[in-house]
Amino acid sequence: MEANKKWLAIPEEHRKKLIANVFCRSCMDAVTITDFIITDHPMGVMLEGKCKNCGSKVVRVVEMDE
């Protein structure tokens, strides 16, 4: 729950940009993350999901000031 609160505290436009800019090691490019879950991370929150293009697992850590 705490991770979701942190995520929702980010303005919607910024969240959209973060979702659309995740690095995929299979595609070797920035991609959109899909089917993601939000978890706590020591630096902020972490998005864990799939690459929209190839379906590989992708992860994005969003650093946040506490």
PyMOL commands that set and color helices and strands:
alter all, ss='L'
color gray80, all
select helices_A, chain A and resi 2-8+12-19
alter helices_A, ss='H'
color red, helices_A
select strands_A, chain A and resi 22-24+29-31+33-41+44-51+57-63
alter strands_A, ss='S'
color yellow, strands_A
deselect
rebuild
show_as cartoon
